[in-house]
Amino acid sequence: MLRELFIRLSQNGTARDFVTHFGPARRAARRFVAGETLDEAVAVVRALNARGIKGLLNEVGESVTTPEEANQAAQAFHHLLHRIHAEKLDATISLKPSHIGLSFGPDFYYENVAGIVETARQLGNTVEIDIEGSPDVPATLDVYHRLLDTFGGGVRQAVQAYLYRTPADVQAIANRGGSIRLVKGAYSEPPEIAHQSKTAINQAAIELMEIFLSDEAQANGAYLALGSHDPVLIEWLIREARARGIGKDRFEFQMLLGVRRDEQQRLADLGYTVRVYVPYGRAWYPYFMRRLAERPANVLFMARAVIGK
Ligand SMILES: Cc1cc2nc3c(=O)[nH]c(=O)nc-3n(C[C@H](O)[C@H](O)[C@H](O)COP(=O)(O)OP(=O)(O)OC[C@H]3O[C@@H](n4cnc5c(N)ncnc54)[C@H](O)[C@@H]3O)c2cc1C
């Protein structure tokens, strides 16, 4: 119920105006969002790098309303890649399809994302693509395959364990030696298309990891990033990779800024690749609300910050 409420609030304009202008709530958000400017995000990534953790920078923003806005957002990702290069950060970028124009059609989106992947390639970097609500999933995955056709690699696609369609999507990517970020899924999807219980979603996630760890997928060069804080999934991956003799360079762990910071460090200290998603930018509100939706403790954390304890 709490989850539904915060997901709904994440889309509500009045709530957004209130929270984004309310000082204590803005301060609470800083645990999960690096700041409103790129300079602030660079400082956060530098601190992560100093602790042996990689960055995954995302200028937050979703669902632009005009093609011009989408092109501007795409330009910002080019700029971001150049800044990462200039600052010699150990970081890549993540973008949302709706932010760079998926709603204006797959071709429009493809042009923008392909331009960004090309810039990344020239700078020796890579690009990650977030996955959004179910109406956007088919086109997002089609474009990912087009990107693989064009570039061969250098781009990773997030996929959601809760969707029933994902095993087929993951198998298709594994067959091509592509790369996924496996997440549970952050949107509210109906039971007709998505698992609802935590047990079913975890079981689905394990079966998806099995596809990527199979001999065939590994021989194709498939690379798995697990985007989760769940100890059950993290320990499963560590155990299973060890049992199958899959090296630490063949998969990685990804977590969100401000979530399970001790665990991020523990895994990095054990020699695993750990990458932390660092969102920044003025449009941080929906992102912050989805983090509150995920976990009652996050709401308590914000409540304490707001009442000043
Ligand atoms: C790097 C990254 C990228 C993502 N990208 C996308 C995307 O593109 N599209 C999308 O739909 N979703 C994305 N997500 C969000 C994802 O779908 C989940 O909503 C989110 O990660 C919560 O799921 P979980 O796997 O962490 O497990 P949960 O079921 O939320 O948590 C499992 C367990 O993790 C532990 N845990 C979780 N949070 C905390 C905490 N704050 N402190 C201590 N323990 C904690 C607890 O033991 C908890 O029981 C992303 C997540 C990550 C980490």
The ligand as an ORCA input file, in Angstrom:
! r2SCAN-3c Opt
* xyz 0 1
  C      21.823      0.128     -9.928
  C      20.321      0.017    -10.017
  C      19.688      0.418    -11.183
  C      18.307      0.287    -11.289
  N      17.704      0.565    -12.485
  C      16.389      0.327    -12.633
  C      15.752      0.462    -13.895
  O      16.365      0.789    -14.901
  N      14.410      0.205    -13.978
  C      13.681     -0.213    -12.886
  O      12.487     -0.480    -13.022
  N      14.274     -0.338    -11.670
  C      15.588     -0.074    -11.521
  N      16.169     -0.242    -10.287
  C      15.302     -0.413     -9.090
  C      14.935     -1.861     -8.850
  O      14.031     -2.284     -9.822
  C      14.317     -2.035     -7.449
  O      13.148     -1.263     -7.355
  C      15.229     -1.638     -6.318
  O      16.566     -1.966     -6.581
  C      14.823     -2.366     -5.041
  O      14.962     -3.741     -5.196
  P      16.101     -4.627     -4.510
  O      16.576     -5.575     -5.553
  O      17.179     -3.762     -3.984
  O      15.377     -5.457     -3.464
  P      14.283     -5.152     -2.333
  O      13.314     -6.271     -2.422
  O      13.797     -3.742     -2.353
  O      15.167     -5.297     -1.062
  C      15.665     -6.555     -0.759
  C      16.473     -6.522      0.493
  O      17.586     -5.659      0.312
  C      17.910     -5.114      1.556
  N      17.794     -3.655      1.484
  C      17.147     -2.938      0.562
  N      17.278     -1.634      0.801
  C      17.987     -1.517      1.931
  C      18.452     -0.438      2.709
  N      18.146      0.830      2.404
  N      19.197     -0.692      3.796
  C      19.490     -1.968      4.133
  N      19.057     -3.037      3.437
  C      18.326     -2.822      2.356
  C      16.947     -5.656      2.569
  O      17.494     -6.835      3.120
  C      15.770     -6.003      1.706
  O      14.941     -6.980      2.275
  C      17.545     -0.168    -10.174
  C      18.207     -0.562     -9.013
  C      19.569     -0.498     -8.928
  C      20.229     -0.964     -7.681
*
